[in-house]
Amino acid sequence: MGAATDAPTTSASSTTTLSPSIIKKILLSYTYVAIWIFLSFTVIVYNKYILDQKLYNWPYPISLTLIHMGFCSSIAALLVRVFHVVDLPTSMSPRLYLSSVVPIGALYSLSLWLSNSAYIYLSVSFIQMLKALMPVAVYSIGVLFRKDSFKSSTMGNMLAISFGVAIAAYGEAKFDTWGVLLQLGAVAFEATRLVLIQILLTSKGISLNPITSLYYVAPCCFVFLLIPWITVELPILKENSTFHFDYFIFGTNSFCAFALNLAVFLLVGKTSALTMNVAGVVKDWLLIAFSWSVIKDTVTPVNLFGYGLAFWGVAYYNHSKLKALREKEAAERKDEEGDDEESGRLLDQREGDVTTRRNESEG
């Protein structure tokens, strides 16, 4: 009796005990998430510090984005051309670059320009609440470009997220219409860029990691940003005789922006894009708490209630995507098993035919 009762206990403990390799994998995944959250957090707060007129007081978002793109272009060129850290895709032709990378670069420059401009007018916490609309924008533009199929349940989820963000905006103590329009424009351009990456690059079998992405896209962004910079901000900077370039501030800020791209590569490459989306929700809550407690931004109860609704909508959307991904993998696995069984039956049939012919010839 004792042996019989001990066996299930031993079996259960062996199944619940994680192996050292699995524990190592889990710890590494959490490390990648922590690095990405830290760097994303740092870049957002650093940009806010530089652009805010009450802090460093350098309200030139185009210039800041131009510095980032120039720095990232230089480092990416060194890593690719001099140190050969990564290989460039062989299928990237000049024609493909002009038809695919240039539109993506144009959208990326607009997204960065508008999102950095929003920090001049809005608080960090409110900007993070508005960014919850990203799944809504990606899904809507995906349906518009026929990359995603329209589903009433998914659209209902998108409307719930939008309703939550609307409540958060209604409760914003320092609401600025121009700042909100800038951030919404940034979300729209970024969502379009993500959809175009799927349509123009992924569909053609080209995958770009952050280093090769910056190698191709950052110089393109730099050129696009030069146009508004020359016409809008350069004349103002020339008139501002007190301005001097702070190499430490802008150098460390640009390095953090470049490191964030590498962290994205680590996180998505070692885990998944869905993990990054979930980690992004955690990062948003941390930024809201930091903005309220350290920067002393006003966060109202209506703000939190509205963003809470949007948060649950985003969480449900990520859950639905994960469920659909698992179902797709299970279906593909089932199809593969069915193909294997069919191949086995055909092989058995051929062997049977060979045996029959051999017996007939011997007879």
MIDRENLO-734974 format. One record per residue: x, y, z of N, C-alpha, C, O in turn; residue in one letter. Coordinates in pm, whole numbers, plus 50000, padded with zeros to 5 digits. Atoms other than C-alpha are relative to their C-alpha. Example, Ala and Ser with C-alpha at 12.3 -4.5 7.8 and 13.67 -1.06 7.14 Angstrom:
% residues 2
500894988150000512304955050780500905012050000501945011850066A499184988149994513674989450714499235010950073499745022050090S
***
This chain:
% residues 363
500844987950000500005000050000500885012650000500605022349930M499124988249990502865023850094500665002949868500765014549827G499344997950128504655018049765499045005649897499405013949814A501004995550097501445023249572499675014850017499455021949918A500344985949976500735056749738501195009249974501005020949942T498834991650020504345069049704500255002749852500795013249817D499694998750143504515063649326499395012449936500105019749867A500584988150061502025090649221500635012950049500785022549973P499394988149943503655115749457501325003049932501635014449899T498724998350066507055109749303499825004849858500555013549810T500264996250139505615112348953499555014549989499985021749899S500504986350003503785144849031501115010050028501185020649965A498934990849968506865160649189500995001349886501575011949863S499064999550112508995151048888499465008349885500225014549811S500584992350110506545167248648499915014950033499975023349944T500134985949963506175199348848501365006750018501455019050013T498674994549983509955203748904500565004549865500594996649770T499454994850125511495225948636501474996449988502214996850087L498605003350024514775215648481500845012749999500315023649976S499144988049999517795239048507499985007649868500075019949868P500024993250130517645246348131498755008649984498815019649929S501244992350009513995257548154500065012150092499645023150054I499854988849906514745279048461500915010749940500635022649952I499074990650063517685294748274499305007849889499495019949875K500724993650109515455301947973499015010450053498885021249996K500964990749940512795318048195500705012550054500255023750033I499254988849944515385339548375500535009249891500515021449905L499504992050111516905350748044498885008249937499085019849902L501154992950058513455360047909499645012150086499415023050034S500314988849911512735381248217501115010649997500835022550012Y498884990450011516205397048182499855008749876500045020849883T500214992550123515505407047821498855010050017498945021549971Y501134991149976512145421547927500415011850088500045023350061V499564989449908513765441048213500905010149929500785022249951A499104991150074516485455147983499195009049906499445021149899I500804992050094513905466147724499165010450075499085021950031W500814990649923511625482047986500885011450053500485023150047I499104989849946514585500348143500435009949893500385022049915F499534991150106515895514047812498865008249941499035020149914L501154992750051512445523347681499595010950099499305022350060S500304990549892511715540148015500995011649996500595023250006F498954989849999515045558747998499875009649882499985021749900T500104991650120514585571347640498805009550011498915021349977V501204991749989511045584047708500215011450100499905022950070I499804989749897511975602348028501105009849957501005021849983V498894991450045515235615447876499525009949894499855021749899Y500554991150102513425629447571499095010750061499135022450022N500864990449930510855645647798500845010550072500515022450069K499114990849927513665661048005500615010349905500685022249938Y499354990950095515375676047698499005009849939499295021649926I500964992050076512245688947523499125009050087498645019350040L500914992349914510245701847822500605013650033501765014650074D499534986349976510505739547861500235002850148500915012550181Q499804998249857510395735948241501224992450051501614994050167K498865008149956513365712048251501265004549926501805015249958L498794996050074516325712948006499715011649906500605019449872Y500464988850083514315736847786500715000749866501355010749833N499505000250137515415726447437498884994949910498934983449866W501215004750068512055724747252500154999349848499455006249774P499775001750144513355713846911499924985149965500954978549950Y500175014550022511895679246840500594995049868501084983749862P499435004450128513005678046475501514998650014502094988949965I498555000449980516595685846574500404987850083501384981150051S499695011449915516555659446848499874986949921500744978249932L500195012150081515165632846610501084998949894501544987949863T498934999850101517735643346346501324995250061502074987849997L498795004549930520545638446598499954984950022500944977950000I500165014549979519185603746685500284992349871501024982549872H499865007250127519015593346318501425000749947501934991049889M498614998850042522485606746241500914990850080501794984350025G499215008849913523955588046539499764985449964500714977749948F500335014050030522105555646460500514995949862500964984649844C499475003050133523095557646090501494997250006501974987849943S498545001649992526775561446179500384987050069501244979750020S499675012249926526845533246436499614987749920500374978049915I500445011550080524835509746211500944997649883501234986149851A499065001550111527185516545917501314993950047501904985549978A498775005949945530195508746137499834985150030500704977149997L500235013949964528655476246265499854991049877500264979449879L500245008050120527675464745916501214999849907501654989149863V498954998950100530495477545693501414997550053502254992249981R498645001049945533515477845925500154987350084501084979550063V499865011349907532905451846198499264987449953499474976650008F500725011450059530575429145990499264991850108499334979550111H500755006749892528395421446294498834991949943498554980949990V501135006850064525415412046073500185000649848500895009249796V499985000250147524965403145706498765007049946497685005850003D501114993450065522775423745476499234990149914499834981149857L500775009150086519905406345293500415001649854500495012749802P499534999750139521045397044941498925004549902499235009149792T501114996650091517595403644793499635014850002498695018849933S500314985849994517635440844879500645007249880501845010049880M499544993250121517935457844539499675014950011498855018850093S500354985650000517905495544466498525002549974497925011450034P501424998350030514415491944319499144996650121498195003750152R500765003949880513145473744629500195010350111499265013150187L499734989849898514795499844852499115012249977498525017550071Y500804988250031513015528344672498504997550020497775006350064L501435002949993509635510744665499534995850138498354997150169S500415005449870509675496145017500605007750118499885012350207S499334994249884512275511045252499745015250008499545020550117V500184985549998511845547545148498635004050057498585013050141V501284996649935508065548745229500004997050149499445004650228P499935003649857508755530945560500845010350075500495014250187I499174989849937511525555845637499285013250015499435020050116G500764987549993509255585245557498994999550115498865009250191A500985001449892506545572245792500684999850137500155005550233L499285000849874509105564746064500475013950045500395017350163Y499554986549965510515600246048498835008550049498985016250144S501184992649955507005614946077499554995550139499195003750223L500415005449871506165591946368500905005150113500415009450217S499064995449897509335601146562499885015050022499925019750136L500124985449990508945638246486498785003950082498895011950175W501224996349930505345640246605499984995050145499525002150234L500015005249862505825617746910500935008050090500595010550206S499104991549920508815638247029499405013850022499595019850128N500634986849985506865670446965498934999850109498725009850178S501085000949902504035657947188500515001850142499765006250229A499454998649864506385657847492500085014650043500185017450163Y499974985849965506465695847476498675004250062498655013250146I501344995549962502705698347536499284990950101498414995450174Y500735009549917501635666747724500914993750104502144993650091L499245007049896502675648048036500374986049952499744980649861S499565013550036504515614748013498884990050023498674981149940V501065009649967501625596548180498885000349897498384989849856S501104999050096498995609947939500414994949862499604988849792F499515005250128501145601947634499954984850000499564978849899I500055014649993501425565847752498554994949990498304984449931Q501415003950012497635564347787499535000749855498804992049809M500384998850140497195576847431500634989149914500044985049813L499325010550077499675550647306499264986750008499544977649930K500815012249992497185523947415499154998249874498624987449850A500775000850124495435532047086500774993149887500214991249778L499205006150106498255515446889499384987349942499324986049819M500665011750060496485481346855498795003649915498534997349813P501174995550077493365499746735500445005049862499845001649760V499524994350127495345518446469500574989049910500324989049790A499395010750080497295487546356498924991149939498984987749821V501075008650052494145466446324499185007149894498865001349790Y500834992550095492145493646146500725001849867500134999949761S499244998150124494915500945895500254986549931500284985749809I499855013450058495485463445849498764995749924498874989749817G501275003150070491815459145757499885008649874499445003849770V500084990950114492025489545527500874995349884500484996249768L499075005150102495015474645342499774985149970500534979049895F500375014150020493345440045351501094990350046501244979349993R499025008949938496175425845560499364991750110499784980550136K500785007049898493725416045837498554999249954498055007949882D501425001450032490185403345802499165006750107499515006550225S500874993249906487365422845962499224989950083498594980850030F500765008349907485885406146272499275009250096499865018350154K500804991349914483065421646470500464999350145500425009350216S499545001449862484425407546797501285008150023501435014750126S498764992349988487865422846736499735014949994500325022650070T500344985950009486355456046633499335004850127499545016250170M500584996549870484285455746952501065002150105500965011150188G498874998549909487505450747145500715013349975501105020150070N499344987350034489055480346957499205012050048499765021950096M500864989149954486075502347039500075001550152500025012750204L499884999449854486385493147408501305007050040501325015050134A498724993349973490065503647404499875015049974500315023250054I500184985850035489155536347230499145007250103499425018750137S500884994149900486375542847482500785002650130500615013150193F499194998249880488815537847770500965011749987501125019650080G499084988850023491345561847617499245013249997499755023450045V500824987850003488555587347556499675004650142499705016650171A500274996549860487635585947927501255005650066501195015450140I498744995149944491315590148020500285014249952500755022650029A499784986550054491525620547791499045010050065499415021450092A500994991249937488335634947942500445003850141500185014950187Y499574997349863489885632248289501375006450010501875008650121G498664994149998493235647648187499945014450050499205022749998E500024986749938493945678048403500695010549912500295022149912A499244990750084496435693648156499794996449853500754994349778K500335003850138494635685547831500425011049904500105022749924F499574990650104496215702047526499624994149865500124983649826D500535005450126494425697547194501114997749897501134987349831T498925001450098497525703546980500914988350034501324980849946W499165011349958499575678847185499324986649973499974977149929G500755012450027496835652347156500004996849850500184985349811V499985002150145496665657346777501374995249953501464986749865L498655004550036500445653546753500204985450035500734977749954L499805013949957500435621046952499134990449919499594979649883Q500865008650082497465606746760500564998649858500484987849798L499345001050131499255615146435501184990750004501404982949911G498865009049985502365597446563499554985450004500184976849942A500545013649993500295566446646499554995349861499804983949824V500485003750133498685566846299501154997049905501094987149831A498865002250088502015569946116500784987450039501224979949953F499285011949954503665543146332499244987349965499844977349925E500815011750034500765518946279500074997149850500164985549809A499885001950145500915524645902501364994349963501474985849875T498655005250024504665518445910500084985050030500664977449953R499975014249962504185485146090499264991449898499714980449864L500765007650100501545473845840500784999349869500804988849804V499224999950124503745484345545501214990750008501604984849907L498895009449983506655464345688499544985949966500254978549899I500555013250031504445433445670499714998549851500004988249792Q500415000850140503185441545321501205000649906501324992449814I498934997350095506355454545154501244991350020501914987949923L498765007249974509135435045325499774985450036500354976549974L500215013849955507845404245507499414991449890499794979749875T500625007850108505715393445211501004996449891500794986849816S498985003050100508845394544994501164992050058502204990549994K499005008749939510815372745235501205007350056502255001250075G498884992349946513015400845371499745002850148498735008950184I500114997449856513545401745746501175008750043502325005750012S498984990649955515435430545905500055000250151499035002250217L499834998049856516845430546256500275014850024500475022349928N499854985649975517275464246430501265006349941501245017949902P498784994150056520875468846308499845002449850500145013349801I500204998150144520035462945941498845009649972498855016849872T501104990450014516785482245988500535014350008500205022849925S499424986749986518735512346112500945003249885501015014649840L499084998050112521325507445837499275005049876499765013749805Y500784996150117518625510745572499085012050027498975021049944Y501084990349975515975532445741500525013150058500035023850021V499544987849933517945557145957500525010749903500165022349919A499584989450095519725575045666498835005949923498805017849893P501194995350070516385577045485499225009850088498775020250040C500674991149906514775592445796500765013250012500155023950018C499164988049987517705616745826499745009649884499605021649905F500234991650118517155629345471498615006350004498465018249975V501374994749993513385633045519499875010950106499155020750088F500094990249891513875651945847500755012849968500465023350026L499254987950035516335676145688499095010849941499325022749961L500884990450067513505692345490499275008950100499375021250091I500654991049902511375704345786500995006750094500735017650144P499014994049909514505710545995500565012949941500685022950011W499434988350066515985734845739498995011549996499365023150012I501034989650016512685753445697499405004750131498965016250141T500724996749875511345752846055500965003550114500845014250174V499234998549876514005749046324501375006449980501865013250070E498674994250021517325759246167500015015250012500925020550076L499994985449981516385796346139499895004350146500505014150188P500164996649858515325796346506501304997450075501705005350160I498745003249934518565779246614501085010349965501935013350049L499024989850038520595805146419499795012950078500755019850114K500304987949924518815833446598500344998650148500615008550217E499725002549859519425816946936501514999450021502124988750012N498544999149990522985828546993500544993150125501734990150131S499545006349876523125812947341500114984849988500624978350079T500005014550012522765777547205501414994749977502175000049895F498765007450023525765754347233499694985150010498914980850095H500305014450007525785717447151500614992950120501834993050138F499565007449882525995696847470500264985649960499324977649946D499645013350050527895665647360499614989050099499234978150059Y500335010449902527275647147686498504996949999498114985349994F501455002049997523495652547693499514993049874498834982849881I500525005550125522845645647326500694987049962500104978549895F499305012550027525485618447303499424988450079499164977750023G500595010749918524105598147593498554997349961498114985949963T501385001750044520545604347476499934991849871499094982949859N499975007650126521375591547125500454985750022499944976549958S499545013649971523235561647266498884991750061498724979950028F501155007249941520185552247475498984996249892498414985349896C500945002950108517995554647163500504988449915499714979949874A499445011050078520375531646972499954986950079499634976450024F500035012049916520615507247264498594994350011498414982150021A501395004749995516805505647276499684991349878498974981349891L500225008250119516785492446918500634986250014500044976349972N499365012949977519225465047015499214991850102499124979650091L500825007049900517055456647316498754994149937498314983249974A501155005350073514075452647084500394987349926499634977649924V499505011950071516155428146877500154988150095499764976950063F499855010749900517025408247189498654994650045498444982550051L501295004249945513465407847321499184992249899498674981449930L500815006750101511695398746996500694987449950500044977349925V499275011550052514455375346878500054988550097499994976950056G499885010649901514735356147203498664995950061498554985150118K501335003749947511045356747305498995000849886498904991649805T500964998150109508305370147076499515014450001499685021650099S500574986550007506615402246958498865001550100498625012450152A501104999549905503655393047179500515002950141499885010250217L499394997349870505935392847485500325014850014500155020650121T499694985849997507045427947393498755008450021498785018450092M501264992749980503415439447372499544999550145499125009650202N500395001649859502665425347718500945008050090500495014650184V499034992349921505875440347858499765014949985500015022750077A500294985850023504865473547702498915005250091498965016750134G501074996049908501725474247915500575002250141500205011850209V499344998549870503855469048228500805013050004500785020350102V499194987850009506195496948112499115012450010499495022150076K500914988449995503235520648064499565002950143499545014550185D500414997949861502025515248420501165005650084500955014350169W498834994949928505565520948553500245014749968500565022750056L499804986050040505855553148353498945009150060499235020450101L501074992149938502495565348480500305002350148500145013450199I499664998849858503575558248839501195009450019501205017650111A498824991349991506945575248780499625014549972500065023650042F500424986550036505325605348614499235006550115499385018550139S500804994649889502945609448909500845002650124500675012850190W499274999249873505425603549193501285008349992501625015150088S498714993250010508705618249062499895013249924500305023649975V500124987950080507905643148785498875009050053498785020850019I501124992749939504775653648983498955004149897498315014549913K501104997850093502455651748682498684996650068498624987750153D501315002449941498775653148773499344988149933499124988249812T500725011850050497075619148734498704999150078498714996550198V501304999949933493355620448811499404986050007499804977249931T500695013049995491115591148914499304996449869499254984749831P500655002750129489215595148586501034995449898500754986549817V498885004550083492565592048405500234985050016500244977449919N499665013949969493315559148577498864990649965499104979549917L501155008550033489795545448532499934997749849499734986549803F500065001450145489835552648159501134991549947500924982849862G498875008050048493315538448108499884985550047500344976349980Y500235013649954492315508448320499124992249903499394980649873G500855006550101489525500648071500804996949874500694985949819L499185002350119491945504947781501014988850025501284980749936A499025010449964494485483047963499394986049990500014976949936F500655013150009492005454347995499674996549857499734984849818W500255002550142491085458347630501244995349928501184985949848G498735004150062494735456147523500404986150048500874977949969V499655013249946495295426347756499164989049935499684978449902A500875009850066492285408147606500404998149855500364986949803Y499565000950139493505416147255501264991449988501364982949899Y498795008250001496945401547333499684985450030500284976349972N500425013649967495265371047488499374993249878499634981549850H500645005650119493165366047174501034996849892500934986549825S498955002550098496245369046952500804987650036501134979549949K499265011749955498095343347163499204987349979499744977149937L500875011650020495125319547151499924996249853500004984449818K500065002750144494845323146772501314994349949501314985649862A498695005050040498585317246736500164985350040500674977249962L499915014049955498395285346942499114990949917499514979849882R500895008050082495405272846743500594997849860500454986949803E499385001250131497265279746417501144989850004501274981649914K498905009549987500335260746541499484985750016500054976449960E500585013349981498145231546654499454994649868499604982749838A500555004250129496405230546313501134995949905501034985949834A498875003450086499745231146130500654986950043501054978949959E499435012449950501055203346356499134988249962499634977549926R500945010650037497925182846288500114996849851500064985149812K499855002250144498335187845913501284992349969501304983549883D498735007050021501965176645934499874985350039500394976449971E500205014049958500945145446128499164992649899499414980849871E500835006350102498245138645869500794996749875500594986249814G499155002650117500795141845588500934988350026501174980149938D499135011249966503125118045773499254986849994499764976849943D500805012350005500325092545814499684996049856499724984249822E500295002750141499405095745446501244994549929501144985349848E498765004950059503055091045348500274985850045500734977549967S499815013649948503225060445574499094990049931499514978949898G500935009150068500105045445414500444997449856500364986149808R499525001850137501495051645064501224990949996501364982649906L498815008549994504805035845167499624985550024500174976549961L500455013649974503025005445310499354994049876499534982249846D500675004950120500935002944992501034996149894500884985849827Q498975003150098504055004144773500734987150038501014978749952R499325012249955505774977744986499134987949978499624977249941E500925011150025502654956044961499944996349854499904984549818G500025002650144502574960044584501274993049956501224983849873D498735006650035506254950544560499994985550044500434976749971V500055013849948505684919744778499074991449915499384979849886T500945007550084502664909344568500624996249867500504984849821T499365003050129504614912544243501114989650014501304981249926R498955009849978507514893044394499434986150014499974976449960R500635013249981505184864844502499484994649868499584982749840N500525004650129503564864044157501114995149909500964985249837E498895004350085506934861943986500604986750047501004978349966S499485012749946508094834044220499064988649969499484977349943E500985010450032504824815544161500094995749855499334986949812G
***
